[in-house]
Amino acid sequence: MTTADRNLQARSSDRVYQAAGNQYIIDRMPRAADAGTIGNTLPRDTAAFTGRERELRGLFDSVRQHTESGGTIPLYAIDGMPGVGKTVLAVHAGHRLADQFPDGQFFLDLHAYTAGRRDRPPAGALFDLLLASGARPSQIPTELDARTALWRKRMAGRKALLILDNAAGRAQVQPLLPGAGSCLVIVTSRRRLLGLGTSQAAVPLALGTLPPQDAVALFAATARRDHDPDEADAVADLVRLAGYLPLAICLLAARMGPEQGWRVGDLVSDLARAARRLDHLRAEDVAVGAAFDLSYRRLPPARRRFFRRLGLHPGLDLDRYAAAALGGTTPDDAWRHLEALYHDRLLDQPVYGRYRMHDLIGQYARALTDHLSADAKAERESALDRLAAHYQQAAQAADRRLARDSGSPAHARQQALDWMRTESANVFACADALPVSAGRRLTALAAAMTGYLRVAGPWDQATKLHQAAVLAADRAEDRGAQARALLDLGEVYRLTGRYLSAEHSLRQALDLFERAEDRRGVADTLTQMAHVQRRTGDHRGAADRLAQAVARYEELGNLRGQADALDELGVVRCHVGDHRGALDTLRQALTIHRGLGDRSGEATALYQFGAFQLLTGEYPAAIDAFERALAAHRELGNRHGQGCALNYLGNAHCHAGDYAAANAALGEAMTLHRALGYRPGQANGLNYLGVVACRTGDLPAAERSLTEALALYRDLGSQPGEADALNQLGVLSRLAGEPHTAARRHEEALALFRRRDDRLGQAEALANLGDALLTTNEVEAAFDRYRRALPLARRAGNPRAEANALEGLGRCAARLGDQSKGVEQLRRARAIWQRVGAPHAARAVDALLESLSTPRGT
């Protein structure tokens, strides 16, 4: 018998065992149970236990199934980060299950992560278990194998519960497991005890932080504060700042509980402002930081250094390559460190191959570098620069593969697209973390992300990135980089509907490009300026700038730029009524895109071509063009292009009378536009949804959509959009039985359309005004409005507007007594509806014609 065993035998109320060398650790221990006594060493259950219902239900159901079947009960291994509540869960489960295991309930702390303690060796642990099970010290052998055999012999045929808490690993736990399959064993550890599964039927139970609602409930139960509805938001913020970590929440509750006069919001403010939040998460000798420190101190020196550098990562997660850049090592070495930290529960791996730190662990890792030497701080700055260089090089490589003229195979483009989607948030965070001195790195990062952000967003983050790039290039006096950053910023401003800001940035870019005699830069900027002008209603100004851009691209031999400018020029010519010129221009653009193998450009040209067909009443052809454009943009991952094609597709389905398809397309478009922050697309989608709702009789939904669209158009400064929304609101008012309000809204819209010389808009507003006047039986006035609308519709080349005017003239003629003239006009309208593929409208005219042919009084 060892010295420790003799001491324990002589003084059986103490537990003494040799931890290492000549060091002895002594704990109080219950006296040995009598042979017939049932041992129970479970700690007291937690009175304020909250949540974990899913985990408990899974554990209880599994235990019940195995006990009822008479099979071997598996071992349950609970793992989780420090402070997540592993021990509390295990003890609570033990108390709930105690009645099912009447032959003893044992709890043993193995001290793998206990301050000032060494891991409890298996031999000493078995000595304690044997004593608790009724064995006398004199009966306990010295050797580990002999103790294991005795323990298993004593447990044979018994139904007992054993909780092995705070385990270091498989080697510490394996000798302590009873051989009886009727015993329930629960092991808790900060490490993932995957090795137990190789020799035992182990069921892993990975414990995460609490869901927000359970975290709030835990705080309330622990603080014992009366429920105050006014503090609900503050409590939600408090548990969020505590990282939803049970230990942190309980420590905060312990501070708040005795002080009923304290307001939760005050503590939230302190935590939110704190440079070192962990300093607030302590009570007496218990602290979240100390719990983390126990795990950190067990790491080998090289892994500690790697862990500290991971804490410098400014984003949410990272892969082995970013970790290698931070750690200054190879990707393979980085992976080995990452996997070890993952198994130590200092990292999570929510997606295979991507690692993240819990917010509080990240703060702990960063705090470790706060008091470094000057040399170490220089190494920290070097680590951040290596990370930024990694993201820059990877983004540039992905951008080259995604470029429209790259010729990259589909799988390479998909890999690049996946990288951009996954890493864009990290690139933003890295750009934010760069010091002022890293201006060139920042401008290179922004430039590499431009192509992807243009089509996929998020545009609020893109705006911030390009604004920072403009400032960085200006500080570095790099006028070329500044001009490009201003151009990129102007484009994002335009995409988000900030047209005045876009014009300002683009004018600055144009000035810098012209000074540098950068003809490509000038052409690109002119094209973007024309985009802004078209959306604010200056179609002729846009046409002039696009013509200049096309000429410059031709001089440069830049076919892609030429095709892009021609796309926009075709749309502008369509708006000013030059249909022949628009058709020729759009065909030319489409031919160039196809010749270049430019799928993205071809898709954009397709939906621009479809918009022309929609305007000229070729609904089936337009729908086909939009669907092909949508398929291409989906294949390319272009969310902006998908949203635009869907908006057009929904509008086309609406005109063709397929309202269900229209709503489906427009709803999907709205989801994309909102995710991107594309406010012009949102405004257009709302306007179209309002039209569909009017036509299907859902007037409350129409009012919501159209009112929101009008407000958004006005905020954007888009007078064409404002006029469209006002015109549709007039239709809504007429359908709601408010013809005078309808007339006023149509007059407002008409004035805006006239200001922009928008013939189609004027024709539509005049015809709608005629409809409102007919409602109040002002037939002659209505006839005048339809008569004025007809030539405008024809000059605009829009069959839909022409048919509406003819239909109105026919109804007026019939009501004024000229029935034959009315029938003639209505038949002409019906012929147009049939030609353009709008059968619902043709049927409505047929009903009018039938009513005119039916003798009155029959």
CORSULLIN-V818912 format. One record per residue. N is the residue number from 0. RES is the residue in one small letter. SS is DSSP state (hx for helix, st for strand, lp for the rest). OMEGA is omega in radians with two decimals (999 if undefined). Layout:
N/RES/SS/OMEGA
N/RES/SS/OMEGA
This chain:
0/m/lp/-3.13
1/t/lp/3.10
2/t/hx/-3.12
3/a/hx/-3.12
4/d/hx/3.13
5/r/hx/3.11
6/n/hx/-3.12
7/l/hx/3.14
8/q/hx/-3.11
9/a/hx/-3.10
10/r/lp/-2.95
11/s/lp/3.10
12/s/lp/3.13
13/d/st/3.03
14/r/st/-3.10
15/v/st/3.03
16/y/st/-3.10
17/q/st/-3.09
18/a/st/-3.12
19/a/st/3.12
20/g/lp/-3.12
21/n/lp/-3.13
22/q/st/3.12
23/y/st/3.10
24/i/st/-3.02
25/i/st/3.07
26/d/st/3.01
27/r/st/-3.09
28/m/lp/3.08
29/p/lp/3.11
30/r/lp/3.13
31/a/lp/3.13
32/a/lp/3.03
33/d/lp/-3.05
34/a/lp/-3.11
35/g/lp/-3.08
36/t/lp/3.08
37/i/lp/-3.13
38/g/lp/3.04
39/n/st/3.14
40/t/lp/3.12
41/l/lp/3.01
42/p/lp/3.10
43/r/lp/3.10
44/d/lp/-3.13
45/t/lp/-3.09
46/a/lp/-3.06
47/a/lp/3.14
48/f/lp/-3.05
49/t/lp/3.02
50/g/lp/-3.13
51/r/lp/-3.10
52/e/hx/-3.13
53/r/hx/-3.11
54/e/hx/-3.14
55/l/hx/3.14
56/r/hx/3.11
57/g/hx/3.13
58/l/hx/-3.10
59/f/hx/-3.14
60/d/hx/-3.14
61/s/hx/-3.14
62/v/hx/-3.13
63/r/hx/-3.12
64/q/hx/-3.08
65/h/hx/3.12
66/t/hx/3.14
67/e/hx/-3.13
68/s/hx/-3.11
69/g/lp/-3.14
70/g/lp/3.13
71/t/lp/3.11
72/i/lp/-3.12
73/p/lp/3.01
74/l/st/3.14
75/y/st/-3.08
76/a/st/-3.14
77/i/st/3.08
78/d/st/-3.14
79/g/st/-3.11
80/m/lp/3.11
81/p/lp/3.05
82/g/lp/-3.05
83/v/lp/3.06
84/g/lp/-3.11
85/k/hx/-3.10
86/t/hx/-3.13
87/v/hx/3.12
88/l/hx/-3.10
89/a/hx/-3.14
90/v/hx/3.13
91/h/hx/3.10
92/a/hx/3.13
93/g/hx/3.12
94/h/hx/-3.13
95/r/hx/-3.07
96/l/hx/-2.99
97/a/hx/-3.10
98/d/hx/-3.13
99/q/hx/-3.10
100/f/lp/-2.97
101/p/lp/-3.04
102/d/lp/3.08
103/g/lp/3.08
104/q/st/-2.99
105/f/st/3.07
106/f/st/-3.14
107/l/st/3.08
108/d/st/-3.11
109/l/lp/2.95
110/h/lp/3.10
111/a/lp/-3.13
112/y/lp/3.09
113/t/lp/-3.11
114/a/lp/3.08
115/g/lp/-3.11
116/r/lp/3.00
117/r/lp/3.06
118/d/lp/3.11
119/r/lp/-3.14
120/p/lp/-3.10
121/p/hx/-3.10
122/a/hx/3.11
123/g/hx/3.12
124/a/hx/3.13
125/l/hx/3.09
126/f/hx/-3.14
127/d/hx/-3.13
128/l/hx/3.14
129/l/hx/3.07
130/l/hx/-3.10
131/a/hx/-3.12
132/s/lp/3.09
133/g/lp/3.13
134/a/lp/3.06
135/r/lp/-3.10
136/p/hx/-3.10
137/s/hx/-3.13
138/q/hx/-2.99
139/i/lp/-3.12
140/p/lp/-3.09
141/t/lp/-3.00
142/e/lp/-3.12
143/l/hx/-3.10
144/d/hx/-3.13
145/a/hx/3.10
146/r/hx/3.11
147/t/hx/-3.13
148/a/hx/3.13
149/l/hx/3.13
150/w/hx/-3.13
151/r/hx/3.09
152/k/hx/-3.13
153/r/hx/-3.12
154/m/hx/-3.08
155/a/lp/3.11
156/g/lp/-3.11
157/r/lp/3.05
158/k/lp/-3.06
159/a/lp/3.13
160/l/st/-3.14
161/l/st/3.05
162/i/st/3.07
163/l/st/-2.99
164/d/st/2.96
165/n/st/-3.08
166/a/st/3.12
167/a/lp/-3.09
168/g/lp/-3.05
169/r/hx/-3.06
170/a/hx/3.13
171/q/hx/-3.02
172/v/hx/-2.96
173/q/hx/-3.10
174/p/lp/-3.03
175/l/lp/-3.04
176/l/lp/3.08
177/p/lp/-3.13
178/g/lp/-3.06
179/a/lp/3.11
180/g/lp/3.12
181/s/lp/3.12
182/c/lp/3.08
183/l/st/3.13
184/v/st/3.05
185/i/st/3.13
186/v/st/3.03
187/t/st/-3.14
188/s/st/2.98
189/r/lp/3.13
190/r/lp/3.06
191/r/lp/-3.04
192/l/lp/-3.08
193/l/hx/-3.13
194/g/hx/3.13
195/l/hx/-3.13
196/g/hx/-3.13
197/t/hx/-3.10
198/s/lp/-3.13
199/q/lp/3.02
200/a/lp/-3.04
201/a/st/3.08
202/v/st/3.13
203/p/st/3.09
204/l/st/-3.11
205/a/st/-3.07
206/l/st/3.09
207/g/lp/3.07
208/t/lp/-3.05
209/l/lp/2.93
210/p/lp/-3.08
211/p/hx/-3.07
212/q/hx/3.09
213/d/hx/3.10
214/a/hx/3.10
215/v/hx/-3.14
216/a/hx/3.12
217/l/hx/3.12
218/f/hx/-3.11
219/a/hx/-3.11
220/a/hx/-3.08
221/t/hx/-3.12
222/a/hx/-3.11
223/r/lp/3.10
224/r/lp/3.07
225/d/lp/-3.13
226/h/lp/3.11
227/d/lp/-3.11
228/p/hx/-3.12
229/d/hx/-3.13
230/e/hx/-3.05
231/a/hx/-3.13
232/d/hx/-3.14
233/a/hx/3.11
234/v/hx/3.10
235/a/hx/3.10
236/d/hx/-3.10
237/l/hx/-3.12
238/v/hx/3.05
239/r/hx/3.12
240/l/hx/3.05
241/a/lp/3.09
242/g/lp/-3.10
243/y/lp/-3.11
244/l/lp/-3.05
245/p/hx/-3.13
246/l/hx/-3.13
247/a/hx/-3.14
248/i/hx/-3.14
249/c/hx/3.10
250/l/hx/3.08
251/l/hx/3.12
252/a/hx/3.12
253/a/hx/3.09
254/r/hx/-3.05
255/m/hx/-2.97
256/g/hx/-3.08
257/p/lp/-3.04
258/e/lp/-3.08
259/q/lp/3.12
260/g/lp/3.12
261/w/lp/3.05
262/r/lp/-3.13
263/v/hx/-3.12
264/g/hx/3.12
265/d/hx/3.12
266/l/hx/3.08
267/v/hx/-3.14
268/s/hx/3.12
269/d/hx/-3.12
270/l/hx/-3.10
271/a/hx/-3.11
272/r/hx/-2.98
273/a/lp/3.05
274/a/lp/3.12
275/r/lp/-3.06
276/r/hx/-3.10
277/l/hx/3.13
278/d/hx/-3.13
279/h/hx/-3.05
280/l/lp/-3.14
281/r/st/3.04
282/a/st/-3.03
283/e/lp/-3.07
284/d/lp/3.12
285/v/st/-3.12
286/a/st/3.10
287/v/hx/-3.14
288/g/hx/3.12
289/a/hx/3.10
290/a/hx/3.10
291/f/hx/-3.07
292/d/hx/3.12
293/l/hx/3.10
294/s/hx/-3.10
295/y/hx/-3.07
296/r/hx/3.12
297/r/lp/-3.11
298/l/lp/3.01
299/p/lp/-3.03
300/p/hx/-3.11
301/a/hx/-3.14
302/r/hx/3.06
303/r/hx/3.13
304/r/hx/3.11
305/f/hx/3.13
306/f/hx/3.13
307/r/hx/-3.13
308/r/hx/3.06
309/l/hx/3.12
310/g/lp/3.12
311/l/lp/-3.10
312/h/lp/-3.05
313/p/lp/-3.07
314/g/lp/-3.08
315/l/lp/-3.11
316/d/lp/-3.12
317/l/st/3.07
318/d/lp/-3.07
319/r/hx/-3.07
320/y/hx/3.06
321/a/hx/3.10
322/a/hx/3.11
323/a/hx/3.12
324/a/hx/3.12
325/l/hx/-3.05
326/g/hx/-3.11
327/g/lp/-3.09
328/t/lp/3.14
329/t/lp/3.09
330/p/hx/3.14
331/d/hx/3.09
332/d/hx/3.11
333/a/hx/3.14
334/w/hx/3.13
335/r/hx/3.09
336/h/hx/-3.11
337/l/hx/-3.13
338/e/hx/3.11
339/a/hx/3.12
340/l/hx/3.07
341/y/hx/3.13
342/h/hx/3.05
343/d/lp/3.13
344/r/lp/2.98
345/l/lp/3.02
346/l/lp/2.96
347/d/st/3.09
348/q/st/-3.05
349/p/st/3.05
350/v/st/-3.07
351/y/lp/3.09
352/g/lp/3.11
353/r/st/-2.98
354/y/st/3.08
355/r/st/3.07
356/m/lp/2.94
357/h/lp/-3.05
358/d/hx/-3.09
359/l/hx/3.07
360/i/hx/3.07
361/g/hx/3.10
362/q/hx/3.10
363/y/hx/-3.13
364/a/hx/3.14
365/r/hx/3.13
366/a/hx/3.13
367/l/lp/-3.10
368/t/lp/-3.06
369/d/lp/-3.06
370/h/lp/-3.13
371/l/lp/3.07
372/s/lp/3.14
373/a/hx/3.13
374/d/hx/-3.13
375/a/hx/3.10
376/k/hx/3.08
377/a/hx/3.10
378/e/hx/3.09
379/r/hx/3.10
380/e/hx/3.10
381/s/hx/3.12
382/a/hx/3.12
383/l/hx/3.12
384/d/hx/3.08
385/r/hx/3.12
386/l/hx/3.14
387/a/hx/3.11
388/a/hx/3.10
389/h/hx/-3.12
390/y/hx/3.12
391/q/hx/-3.09
392/q/hx/-3.14
393/a/hx/3.13
394/a/hx/3.12
395/q/hx/3.12
396/a/hx/3.12
397/a/hx/-3.14
398/d/hx/3.11
399/r/hx/3.14
400/r/hx/-3.11
401/l/hx/-3.12
402/a/lp/-3.03
403/r/lp/-3.13
404/d/lp/-3.06
405/s/lp/-3.06
406/g/lp/-3.13
407/s/lp/3.07
408/p/lp/-3.03
409/a/hx/-3.08
410/h/hx/3.12
411/a/hx/3.08
412/r/hx/-3.13
413/q/hx/3.09
414/q/hx/3.13
415/a/hx/3.13
416/l/hx/3.12
417/d/hx/3.14
418/w/hx/-3.14
419/m/hx/-3.14
420/r/hx/-3.06
421/t/hx/-2.95
422/e/hx/-3.04
423/s/hx/3.13
424/a/hx/3.10
425/n/hx/3.10
426/v/hx/3.10
427/f/hx/-3.11
428/a/hx/3.12
429/c/hx/3.11
430/a/hx/3.11
431/d/hx/-3.05
432/a/hx/-3.09
433/l/lp/3.09
434/p/lp/-3.14
435/v/hx/-3.10
436/s/hx/-3.09
437/a/hx/-3.07
438/g/hx/-3.11
439/r/hx/3.09
440/r/hx/-3.11
441/l/hx/-3.13
442/t/hx/3.11
443/a/hx/3.09
444/l/hx/-3.12
445/a/hx/-3.13
446/a/hx/-3.12
447/a/hx/-3.10
448/m/hx/-2.99
449/t/hx/-3.07
450/g/hx/3.14
451/y/hx/-3.09
452/l/hx/-3.14
453/r/hx/-3.03
454/v/hx/-3.02
455/a/hx/-3.13
456/g/lp/-0.01
457/p/lp/-2.99
458/w/hx/3.05
459/d/hx/3.08
460/q/hx/3.10
461/a/hx/3.11
462/t/hx/-3.13
463/k/hx/-3.13
464/l/hx/-3.11
465/h/hx/3.05
466/q/hx/3.11
467/a/hx/3.13
468/a/hx/3.10
469/v/hx/-3.13
470/l/hx/-3.13
471/a/hx/3.14
472/a/hx/3.11
473/d/hx/3.12
474/r/hx/-3.14
475/a/lp/-3.10
476/e/lp/3.08
477/d/lp/-2.99
478/r/hx/3.10
479/g/hx/3.11
480/a/hx/3.13
481/q/hx/3.13
482/a/hx/3.14
483/r/hx/3.12
484/a/hx/3.09
485/l/hx/3.10
486/l/hx/3.12
487/d/hx/3.12
488/l/hx/3.12
489/g/hx/3.13
490/e/hx/3.13
491/v/hx/3.05
492/y/hx/-3.14
493/r/hx/-3.13
494/l/hx/3.13
495/t/lp/3.06
496/g/lp/3.12
497/r/lp/-2.93
498/y/hx/3.12
499/l/hx/3.11
500/s/hx/3.11
501/a/hx/-3.13
502/e/hx/-3.14
503/h/hx/-3.13
504/s/hx/-3.10
505/l/hx/3.09
506/r/hx/3.09
507/q/hx/3.13
508/a/hx/-3.12
509/l/hx/3.13
510/d/hx/-3.13
511/l/hx/3.12
512/f/hx/3.14
513/e/hx/3.10
514/r/hx/-3.12
515/a/lp/-3.08
516/e/lp/3.12
517/d/lp/-3.04
518/r/hx/3.09
519/r/hx/3.12
520/g/hx/3.12
521/v/hx/-3.12
522/a/hx/3.12
523/d/hx/-3.10
524/t/hx/3.09
525/l/hx/3.12
526/t/hx/3.13
527/q/hx/3.11
528/m/hx/3.11
529/a/hx/3.07
530/h/hx/-3.14
531/v/hx/-3.12
532/q/hx/3.14
533/r/hx/-3.08
534/r/hx/3.06
535/t/lp/3.00
536/g/lp/-3.13
537/d/lp/-3.05
538/h/hx/-3.11
539/r/hx/3.06
540/g/hx/3.10
541/a/hx/3.13
542/a/hx/3.13
543/d/hx/-3.10
544/r/hx/3.12
545/l/hx/3.08
546/a/hx/3.09
547/q/hx/-3.12
548/a/hx/3.13
549/v/hx/-3.14
550/a/hx/-3.14
551/r/hx/3.10
552/y/hx/3.11
553/e/hx/3.10
554/e/hx/-3.12
555/l/hx/-3.05
556/g/lp/-3.10
557/n/lp/-3.05
558/l/hx/-3.11
559/r/hx/3.09
560/g/hx/3.12
561/q/hx/-3.13
562/a/hx/3.12
563/d/hx/3.14
564/a/hx/3.12
565/l/hx/3.05
566/d/hx/-3.09
567/e/hx/3.14
568/l/hx/3.10
569/g/hx/3.12
570/v/hx/-3.13
571/v/hx/3.13
572/r/hx/3.08
573/c/hx/-3.12
574/h/hx/-3.13
575/v/lp/3.05
576/g/lp/3.12
577/d/lp/-3.02
578/h/hx/3.11
579/r/hx/3.11
580/g/hx/3.12
581/a/hx/-3.11
582/l/hx/3.13
583/d/hx/-3.10
584/t/hx/-3.13
585/l/hx/3.09
586/r/hx/3.13
587/q/hx/3.13
588/a/hx/-3.12
589/l/hx/3.12
590/t/hx/-3.14
591/i/hx/-3.14
592/h/hx/-3.13
593/r/hx/3.11
594/g/hx/3.13
595/l/hx/-3.03
596/g/lp/-3.06
597/d/lp/-3.07
598/r/hx/-3.13
599/s/hx/3.11
600/g/hx/3.12
601/e/hx/-3.14
602/a/hx/3.11
603/t/hx/3.12
604/a/hx/3.13
605/l/hx/-3.11
606/y/hx/2.99
607/q/hx/3.08
608/f/hx/3.09
609/g/hx/3.11
610/a/hx/3.07
611/f/hx/3.14
612/q/hx/3.09
613/l/hx/-3.13
614/l/hx/-3.09
615/t/lp/3.00
616/g/lp/3.12
617/e/lp/-2.97
618/y/hx/3.14
619/p/hx/3.14
620/a/hx/3.13
621/a/hx/3.14
622/i/hx/3.12
623/d/hx/3.14
624/a/hx/-3.13
625/f/hx/-3.14
626/e/hx/3.10
627/r/hx/3.09
628/a/hx/-3.14
629/l/hx/3.14
630/a/hx/-3.13
631/a/hx/-3.13
632/h/hx/3.08
633/r/hx/3.12
634/e/hx/-3.08
635/l/hx/-3.12
636/g/lp/-3.11
637/n/lp/-3.07
638/r/hx/3.10
639/h/hx/3.11
640/g/hx/3.10
641/q/hx/-3.12
642/g/hx/3.13
643/c/hx/3.14
644/a/hx/3.13
645/l/hx/3.09
646/n/hx/3.11
647/y/hx/-3.10
648/l/hx/3.10
649/g/hx/3.11
650/n/hx/-3.14
651/a/hx/3.10
652/h/hx/3.11
653/c/hx/-3.14
654/h/hx/3.13
655/a/hx/3.08
656/g/lp/3.11
657/d/lp/-2.98
658/y/hx/3.09
659/a/hx/3.10
660/a/hx/3.12
661/a/hx/-3.14
662/n/hx/-3.14
663/a/hx/-3.13
664/a/hx/-3.09
665/l/hx/3.09
666/g/hx/3.11
667/e/hx/3.10
668/a/hx/-3.13
669/m/hx/3.11
670/t/hx/3.14
671/l/hx/-3.10
672/h/hx/-3.14
673/r/hx/3.11
674/a/hx/-3.14
675/l/hx/-2.98
676/g/lp/-3.11
677/y/lp/-3.03
678/r/hx/3.06
679/p/hx/3.10
680/g/hx/3.09
681/q/hx/-3.13
682/a/hx/3.13
683/n/hx/3.14
684/g/hx/3.10
685/l/hx/3.13
686/n/hx/3.14
687/y/hx/3.11
688/l/hx/3.09
689/g/hx/3.11
690/v/hx/-3.14
691/v/hx/-3.13
692/a/hx/3.08
693/c/hx/-3.06
694/r/hx/3.12
695/t/lp/3.04
696/g/lp/3.12
697/d/lp/-3.00
698/l/hx/3.08
699/p/hx/3.11
700/a/hx/3.12
701/a/hx/-3.12
702/e/hx/3.12
703/r/hx/-3.08
704/s/hx/-3.06
705/l/hx/3.10
706/t/hx/3.11
707/e/hx/3.12
708/a/hx/-3.13
709/l/hx/3.14
710/a/hx/-3.12
711/l/hx/3.09
712/y/hx/-3.14
713/r/hx/3.10
714/d/hx/3.11
715/l/hx/-3.05
716/g/lp/-3.11
717/s/lp/3.14
718/q/hx/3.05
719/p/hx/3.11
720/g/hx/3.11
721/e/hx/3.14
722/a/hx/3.11
723/d/hx/-3.11
724/a/hx/3.09
725/l/hx/3.13
726/n/hx/3.13
727/q/hx/3.07
728/l/hx/3.05
729/g/hx/3.09
730/v/hx/3.12
731/l/hx/-3.13
732/s/hx/3.12
733/r/hx/3.13
734/l/hx/3.13
735/a/lp/3.11
736/g/lp/3.13
737/e/lp/-3.03
738/p/hx/-3.12
739/h/hx/3.05
740/t/hx/3.11
741/a/hx/-3.13
742/a/hx/3.14
743/r/hx/-3.14
744/r/hx/3.10
745/h/hx/3.11
746/e/hx/3.09
747/e/hx/3.13
748/a/hx/-3.13
749/l/hx/3.14
750/a/hx/3.12
751/l/hx/3.12
752/f/hx/3.13
753/r/hx/-3.14
754/r/hx/-3.13
755/r/lp/-3.10
756/d/lp/-3.13
757/d/lp/-3.06
758/r/hx/-3.13
759/l/hx/3.12
760/g/hx/3.12
761/q/hx/-3.14
762/a/hx/-3.12
763/e/hx/-3.14
764/a/hx/3.13
765/l/hx/3.13
766/a/hx/3.11
767/n/hx/3.08
768/l/hx/3.06
769/g/hx/3.11
770/d/hx/3.14
771/a/hx/-3.14
772/l/hx/3.09
773/l/hx/3.14
774/t/hx/3.13
775/t/lp/3.06
776/n/lp/3.06
777/e/lp/-2.95
778/v/hx/-3.09
779/e/hx/3.10
780/a/hx/3.12
781/a/hx/3.12
782/f/hx/3.14
783/d/hx/-3.12
784/r/hx/3.11
785/y/hx/-3.13
786/r/hx/3.12
787/r/hx/-3.12
788/a/hx/-3.00
789/l/hx/-3.13
790/p/hx/3.10
791/l/hx/3.12
792/a/hx/-3.14
793/r/hx/3.12
794/r/hx/3.09
795/a/hx/3.13
796/g/lp/-3.08
797/n/lp/-3.09
798/p/hx/-3.13
799/r/hx/3.13
800/a/hx/3.11
801/e/hx/-3.14
802/a/hx/3.11
803/n/hx/3.13
804/a/hx/3.12
805/l/hx/3.12
806/e/hx/3.10
807/g/hx/3.11
808/l/hx/3.12
809/g/hx/3.13
810/r/hx/3.13
811/c/hx/-3.13
812/a/hx/-3.13
813/a/hx/-3.11
814/r/hx/3.08
815/l/lp/3.05
816/g/lp/3.14
817/d/lp/-3.02
818/q/hx/-3.13
819/s/hx/3.10
820/k/hx/3.11
821/g/hx/3.13
822/v/hx/3.14
823/e/hx/-3.11
824/q/hx/-3.13
825/l/hx/3.10
826/r/hx/3.09
827/r/hx/3.11
828/a/hx/-3.13
829/r/hx/3.14
830/a/hx/3.12
831/i/hx/-3.13
832/w/hx/3.13
833/q/hx/-3.11
834/r/hx/-3.05
835/v/hx/3.12
836/g/lp/3.07
837/a/lp/-3.04
838/p/hx/-3.14
839/h/hx/3.12
840/a/hx/3.11
841/a/hx/3.12
842/r/hx/3.11
843/a/hx/3.10
844/v/hx/3.09
845/d/hx/3.12
846/a/hx/3.09
847/l/hx/3.14
848/l/hx/3.13
849/e/hx/3.13
850/s/hx/3.13
851/l/hx/-3.12
852/s/hx/-3.14
853/t/lp/-3.14
854/p/lp/3.13
855/r/lp/3.11
856/g/lp/3.14
857/t/lp/999
